[in-house]
Amino acid sequence: MQTDPGDARAVSWVSPEWLMDHLNDPGIIVLDVRPDSHAYFSGHIPGALWLHDAHLRSHIGTNPVRWIGPEAAEVLISTLGVDSDIPVVVYSGSASQSGKPGGGTGLEQYLVAYSLVRFGCRQVFLLDGGLNRWIAEKRPLEQKYGMARLSAFRADVRTEYMIGLGECVRLKDNPGTVLLDTRPLQWYEGQGPWMKPGHIPGAVSLPFANLIDPENPALILPEPDLREVFSSRGAAPDKTVICSCGTGRTAVIAFLILKWFLGYPEVVMFEGGFTEWISRPDAPVVTGMSAR
């Protein structure tokens, strides 16, 4: 488990014990990214600020779910007091465990962590196990609202983390490339909520649920299990791995794990995913379990 954030990684996983020890460090910002502000009101990690992960994406052009532009990101992120060199801890929680409405799915913390580094933050920490693990370890909560102070954040979009549709088309069928589809298996095989069924030709199914603890979605699996899962899909460290899903929401889990937990050298996000792929009237798709 990567628990020492003192190295050069933009994203690290930290334990509740680590966060408890560093909660009062000067400058550290803790973000509660559960989707319902009422859950935040009910109790949050001391000093935490609230952010809804949906604020980071919007309908742009003909794509209903795209990351907001850098100017909008600057306004949002600077309002929270976050700056590129300020350490930020991100956590969510699962309503199924906390029993509180709006408790989230536990997945929100991955999308927010990715979004922060995407826009140029260099010290982002994921609370491994999220709020549910924090509560299970009987660590403190409070209802007092955290204080957000304006920062001078300027977005620096890390374009090397992502590829567009054209680059996906060019790379996906190369022998040295693996395109992962992290959507649920039933959507990969057949009809999901999109206008076309199936998956991008050549995409290999790796449902995001295979990467996280079945009882706590904010907790990733142990390193040996993760390496085995990726290896079983042909995603080896010597490959270029493209992470994809429907809109990027679950692909970020695979991206973060591969790039900063397992240290794969060549891993990128196809943020538009299946939603952007089928926006072309002539876009080919494949149904069933076969990649092609």
Kinemage of the C-alpha trace (Angstrom):
@kinemage 1
@onewidth
@group {chain A} dominant
@subgroup {mainchain}
@vectorlist {calphas} color= white
{ca met a 1} P 0.000 0.000 0.000
{ca gln a 2} L 1.376 3.395 -1.009
{ca thr a 3} L 1.024 5.400 2.203
{ca asp a 4} L 4.030 7.715 2.156
{ca pro a 5} L 3.145 10.870 0.199
{ca gly a 6} L 6.657 12.245 0.476
{ca asp a 7} L 7.732 11.166 -3.004
{ca ala a 8} L 7.254 12.911 -6.337
{ca arg a 9} L 3.946 11.268 -7.228
{ca ala a 10} L 1.106 13.640 -7.988
{ca val a 11} L -1.374 11.180 -6.435
{ca ser a 12} L -0.807 9.010 -3.369
{ca trp a 13} L -3.047 6.850 -1.188
{ca val a 14} L -3.033 7.605 2.526
{ca ser a 15} L -4.564 5.857 5.504
{ca pro a 16} L -6.892 7.380 8.114
{ca glu a 17} L -3.991 7.135 10.556
{ca trp a 18} L -1.795 9.236 8.253
{ca leu a 19} L -4.521 11.832 7.796
{ca met a 20} L -5.175 12.012 11.533
{ca asp a 21} L -1.469 12.680 12.120
{ca his a 22} L -1.382 15.419 9.444
{ca leu a 23} L -4.816 16.960 9.860
{ca asn a 24} L -3.420 20.124 11.434
{ca asp a 25} L -0.429 20.508 9.131
{ca pro a 26} L -0.131 24.108 7.837
{ca gly a 27} L -1.724 24.550 4.426
{ca ile a 28} L -3.280 21.101 4.019
{ca ile a 29} L -6.795 21.121 2.524
{ca val a 30} L -9.273 18.282 2.997
{ca leu a 31} L -12.160 17.951 0.534
{ca asp a 32} L -15.377 16.094 1.294
{ca val a 33} L -16.752 15.207 -2.148
{ca arg a 34} L -19.917 13.353 -1.194
{ca pro a 35} L -22.655 14.480 -3.595
{ca asp a 36} L -25.167 15.746 -1.041
{ca ser a 37} L -24.295 18.760 1.091
{ca his a 38} L -26.663 17.438 3.781
{ca ala a 39} L -24.309 14.513 4.352
{ca tyr a 40} L -21.530 17.043 4.917
{ca phe a 41} L -23.736 18.953 7.366
{ca ser a 42} L -24.406 15.736 9.311
{ca gly a 43} L -20.725 15.173 9.968
{ca his a 44} L -17.398 15.435 8.175
{ca ile a 45} L -13.699 15.114 8.854
{ca pro a 46} L -12.615 18.134 10.928
{ca gly a 47} L -11.820 21.149 8.774
{ca ala a 48} L -13.024 19.568 5.531
{ca leu a 49} L -14.506 21.708 2.755
{ca trp a 50} L -17.357 20.457 0.568
{ca leu a 51} L -17.209 19.998 -3.218
{ca his a 52} L -19.660 18.260 -5.530
{ca asp a 53} L -17.759 16.274 -8.161
{ca ala a 54} L -20.371 17.174 -10.803
{ca his a 55} L -19.127 20.777 -10.752
{ca leu a 56} L -16.032 19.626 -12.611
{ca arg a 57} L -17.865 18.526 -15.765
{ca ser a 58} L -20.514 19.986 -18.038
{ca his a 59} L -22.257 19.685 -21.417
{ca ile a 60} L -19.845 21.144 -23.956
{ca gly a 61} L -20.659 21.180 -27.665
{ca thr a 62} L -22.309 17.913 -28.599
{ca asn a 63} L -20.808 16.011 -25.683
{ca pro a 64} L -22.978 16.043 -22.559
{ca val a 65} L -20.210 15.138 -20.106
{ca arg a 66} L -16.876 16.892 -20.599
{ca trp a 67} L -14.411 18.375 -18.161
{ca ile a 68} L -14.935 22.100 -17.733
{ca gly a 69} L -12.489 24.472 -19.372
{ca pro a 70} L -9.386 25.793 -17.593
{ca glu a 71} L -10.921 29.218 -16.921
{ca ala a 72} L -13.917 27.676 -15.166
{ca ala a 73} L -11.626 25.293 -13.283
{ca glu a 74} L -9.576 28.227 -12.025
{ca val a 75} L -12.667 29.877 -10.543
{ca leu a 76} L -13.905 26.678 -8.893
{ca ile a 77} L -10.585 25.435 -7.534
{ca ser a 78} L -9.315 28.827 -6.358
{ca thr a 79} L -12.570 29.360 -4.431
{ca leu a 80} L -11.615 26.337 -2.313
{ca gly a 81} L -8.190 27.777 -1.544
{ca val a 82} L -6.449 25.043 -3.502
{ca asp a 83} L -3.266 25.895 -5.368
{ca ser a 84} L -0.954 23.764 -7.464
{ca asp a 85} L 1.546 23.146 -4.647
{ca ile a 86} L -0.917 22.907 -1.757
{ca pro a 87} L -1.466 19.349 -0.453
{ca val a 88} L -5.081 18.248 -0.928
{ca val a 89} L -6.708 15.180 0.628
{ca val a 90} L -9.871 13.944 -1.083
{ca tyr a 91} L -12.454 11.595 0.381
{ca ser a 92} L -15.964 10.351 -0.265
{ca gly a 93} L -18.165 7.740 1.355
{ca ser a 94} L -20.693 5.057 0.579
{ca ala a 95} L -24.307 5.541 1.611
{ca ser a 96} L -24.797 1.780 1.759
{ca gln a 97} L -22.380 1.683 4.685
{ca ser a 98} L -23.027 4.988 6.418
{ca gly a 99} L -26.799 4.690 6.107
{ca lys a 100} L -27.034 8.432 5.488
{ca pro a 101} L -28.841 9.827 2.429
{ca gly a 102} L -26.450 11.491 0.031
{ca gly a 103} L -23.535 9.540 1.418
{ca gly a 104} L -22.301 8.913 -2.095
{ca thr a 105} L -20.961 5.855 -3.838
{ca gly a 106} L -17.358 6.115 -2.666
{ca leu a 107} L -16.296 6.636 -6.289
{ca glu a 108} L -16.463 10.422 -6.249
{ca gln a 109} L -13.027 10.737 -4.685
{ca tyr a 110} L -11.328 9.156 -7.696
{ca leu a 111} L -12.901 11.562 -10.179
{ca val a 112} L -12.047 14.602 -8.070
{ca ala a 113} L -8.459 13.447 -7.514
{ca tyr a 114} L -7.999 12.947 -11.251
{ca ser a 115} L -9.598 16.306 -12.013
{ca leu a 116} L -7.295 18.146 -9.631
{ca val a 117} L -4.119 16.689 -11.119
{ca arg a 118} L -5.587 17.122 -14.614
{ca phe a 119} L -5.799 20.860 -13.973
{ca gly a 120} L -2.304 21.069 -12.528
{ca cys a 121} L -2.370 20.191 -8.824
{ca arg a 122} L 0.792 18.374 -7.810
{ca gln a 123} L 0.021 16.977 -4.333
{ca val a 124} L -3.251 15.061 -4.204
{ca phe a 125} L -3.886 12.355 -1.615
{ca leu a 126} L -6.711 9.839 -1.708
{ca leu a 127} L -8.049 8.665 1.648
{ca asp a 128} L -7.923 4.913 1.069
{ca gly a 129} L -11.233 3.557 2.291
{ca gly a 130} L -12.796 7.009 2.405
{ca leu a 131} L -15.071 8.265 5.141
{ca asn a 132} L -16.413 4.809 5.937
{ca arg a 133} L -12.983 3.542 6.941
{ca trp a 134} L -12.430 6.743 8.930
{ca ile a 135} L -15.685 6.142 10.816
{ca ala a 136} L -14.962 2.414 11.280
{ca glu a 137} L -11.717 3.358 13.006
{ca lys a 138} L -13.708 5.646 15.338
{ca arg a 139} L -11.959 8.816 14.241
{ca pro a 140} L -13.575 12.197 14.895
{ca leu a 141} L -16.250 13.960 12.874
{ca glu a 142} L -17.514 17.488 13.278
{ca gln a 143} L -20.399 19.624 12.052
{ca lys a 144} L -18.558 22.950 12.123
{ca tyr a 145} L -18.041 24.204 8.581
{ca gly a 146} L -14.507 24.425 7.254
{ca met a 147} L -13.107 27.794 6.154
{ca ala a 148} L -12.342 28.205 2.431
{ca arg a 149} L -9.886 30.954 1.555
{ca leu a 150} L -9.374 32.210 -1.979
{ca ser a 151} L -6.161 31.120 -3.724
{ca ala a 152} L -4.393 32.325 -6.850
{ca phe a 153} L -4.753 28.949 -8.626
{ca arg a 154} L -3.990 28.964 -12.338
{ca ala a 155} L -4.904 25.895 -14.357
{ca asp a 156} L -2.164 24.003 -16.172
{ca val a 157} L -4.022 21.293 -18.064
{ca arg a 158} L -1.888 18.164 -18.181
{ca thr a 159} L -2.616 17.169 -21.762
{ca glu a 160} L -0.142 14.291 -21.527
{ca tyr a 161} L -2.623 12.474 -19.289
{ca met a 162} L -5.301 12.238 -21.971
{ca ile a 163} L -5.980 11.495 -25.608
{ca gly a 164} L -8.798 12.589 -27.887
{ca leu a 165} L -10.953 10.593 -30.258
{ca gly a 166} L -8.530 10.815 -33.164
{ca glu a 167} L -5.587 9.640 -31.092
{ca cys a 168} L -7.665 6.773 -29.694
{ca val a 169} L -8.508 5.643 -33.227
{ca arg a 170} L -4.830 5.837 -34.193
{ca leu a 171} L -3.462 3.991 -31.157
{ca lys a 172} L -6.047 1.446 -30.068
{ca asp a 173} L -5.221 -1.294 -32.571
{ca asn a 174} L -1.440 -1.094 -32.196
{ca pro a 175} L 0.103 -4.358 -30.910
{ca gly a 176} L 1.669 -2.465 -28.020
{ca thr a 177} L -1.585 -0.848 -26.904
{ca val a 178} L -4.379 -2.116 -24.651
{ca leu a 179} L -7.706 -0.285 -24.578
{ca leu a 180} L -9.580 -0.969 -21.328
{ca asp a 181} L -13.342 -0.473 -20.974
{ca thr a 182} L -14.196 -0.110 -17.278
{ca arg a 183} L -17.992 0.004 -17.650
{ca pro a 184} L -20.110 -2.787 -16.152
{ca leu a 185} L -19.956 -5.989 -18.167
{ca gln a 186} L -23.609 -5.857 -19.272
{ca trp a 187} L -23.014 -2.485 -20.920
{ca tyr a 188} L -19.827 -3.697 -22.582
{ca glu a 189} L -21.677 -6.696 -24.003
{ca gly a 190} L -24.928 -5.083 -25.013
{ca gln a 191} L -27.295 -2.182 -24.551
{ca gly a 192} L -26.511 0.465 -21.990
{ca pro a 193} L -28.059 3.939 -21.815
{ca trp a 194} L -26.440 4.987 -25.108
{ca met a 195} L -28.039 5.141 -28.562
{ca lys a 196} L -25.845 2.222 -29.675
{ca pro a 197} L -25.036 -1.016 -27.849
{ca gly a 198} L -21.714 -2.678 -27.177
{ca his a 199} L -18.185 -1.319 -27.042
{ca ile a 200} L -15.393 0.252 -29.057
{ca pro a 201} L -13.849 -2.356 -31.389
{ca gly a 202} L -10.740 -3.747 -29.730
{ca ala a 203} L -11.656 -2.649 -26.208
{ca val a 204} L -11.082 -5.206 -23.465
{ca ser a 205} L -13.589 -5.401 -20.617
{ca leu a 206} L -12.285 -4.648 -17.130
{ca pro a 207} L -15.246 -3.557 -14.975
{ca phe a 208} L -14.158 -0.978 -12.417
{ca ala a 209} L -15.707 -3.094 -9.654
{ca asn a 210} L -12.837 -5.563 -10.175
{ca leu a 211} L -10.388 -2.939 -8.848
{ca ile a 212} L -12.065 -1.980 -5.578
{ca asp a 213} L -13.216 -3.641 -2.391
{ca pro a 214} L -16.743 -5.037 -2.836
{ca glu a 215} L -17.761 -3.740 0.593
{ca asn a 216} L -16.069 -0.335 0.333
{ca pro a 217} L -15.726 1.260 -3.134
{ca ala a 218} L -13.329 3.908 -1.792
{ca leu a 219} L -10.848 1.167 -0.871
{ca ile a 220} L -8.699 -0.251 -3.676
{ca leu a 221} L -7.593 -3.870 -3.749
{ca pro a 222} L -4.126 -4.937 -2.526
{ca glu a 223} L -1.297 -4.482 -5.006
{ca pro a 224} L -0.855 -8.199 -5.917
{ca asp a 225} L -4.567 -8.508 -6.715
{ca leu a 226} L -4.512 -5.384 -8.845
{ca arg a 227} L -1.496 -6.563 -10.824
{ca glu a 228} L -3.212 -9.888 -11.449
{ca val a 229} L -6.408 -8.210 -12.657
{ca phe a 230} L -4.596 -5.944 -15.114
{ca ser a 231} L -2.320 -8.738 -16.294
{ca ser a 232} L -5.339 -10.941 -17.036
{ca arg a 233} L -6.516 -8.282 -19.497
{ca gly a 234} L -3.137 -7.994 -21.206
{ca ala a 235} L -2.385 -4.653 -19.570
{ca ala a 236} L 1.306 -5.186 -18.811
{ca pro a 237} L 3.757 -2.456 -17.744
{ca asp a 238} L 5.433 -2.549 -21.170
{ca lys a 239} L 2.162 -1.656 -22.932
{ca thr a 240} L 0.502 1.666 -23.602
{ca val a 241} L -2.770 1.425 -21.677
{ca ile a 242} L -5.764 3.549 -22.662
{ca cys a 243} L -8.403 3.839 -19.923
{ca ser a 244} L -11.931 4.333 -21.155
{ca cys a 245} L -15.538 3.950 -20.004
{ca gly a 246} L -18.736 5.843 -20.810
{ca thr a 247} L -17.727 9.379 -19.859
{ca gly a 248} L -14.457 8.947 -17.943
{ca arg a 249} L -16.088 8.569 -14.526
{ca thr a 250} L -14.909 5.019 -13.809
{ca ala a 251} L -11.939 4.992 -16.187
{ca val a 252} L -10.197 7.393 -13.788
{ca ile a 253} L -10.032 4.580 -11.203
{ca ala a 254} L -7.959 2.421 -13.549
{ca phe a 255} L -5.879 5.423 -14.653
{ca leu a 256} L -4.981 6.526 -11.119
{ca ile a 257} L -4.116 2.999 -10.006
{ca leu a 258} L -2.016 2.209 -13.062
{ca lys a 259} L -0.140 5.506 -13.167
{ca trp a 260} L 0.468 6.294 -9.509
{ca phe a 261} L -0.139 3.136 -7.497
{ca leu a 262} L 1.412 0.530 -9.803
{ca gly a 263} L 3.713 2.944 -11.635
{ca tyr a 264} L 2.935 2.027 -15.247
{ca pro a 265} L 5.004 4.298 -17.506
{ca glu a 266} L 2.523 4.666 -20.388
{ca val a 267} L -1.099 5.123 -19.362
{ca val a 268} L -3.597 7.680 -20.679
{ca met a 269} L -7.262 8.578 -20.387
{ca phe a 270} L -9.700 8.612 -23.293
{ca glu a 271} L -11.974 10.994 -21.464
{ca gly a 272} L -14.774 11.067 -24.034
{ca gly a 273} L -15.121 7.280 -23.891
{ca phe a 274} L -18.021 5.446 -25.460
{ca thr a 275} L -20.182 8.591 -25.350
{ca glu a 276} L -17.848 10.451 -27.682
{ca trp a 277} L -17.107 7.357 -29.773
{ca ile a 278} L -20.734 6.864 -30.824
{ca ser a 279} L -21.295 10.572 -31.461
{ca arg a 280} L -20.152 9.812 -35.011
{ca pro a 281} L -23.013 8.343 -37.100
{ca asp a 282} L -20.679 5.823 -38.751
{ca ala a 283} L -18.902 4.732 -35.569
{ca pro a 284} L -18.462 0.934 -35.485
{ca val a 285} L -19.343 -0.968 -32.321
{ca val a 286} L -19.031 -4.575 -31.198
{ca thr a 287} L -21.495 -6.467 -29.008
{ca gly a 288} L -20.872 -9.559 -26.908
{ca met a 289} L -17.798 -10.608 -24.946
{ca ser a 290} L -15.359 -10.549 -27.866
{ca ala a 291} L -13.203 -7.427 -28.109
{ca arg a 292} L -13.562 -7.347 -31.890
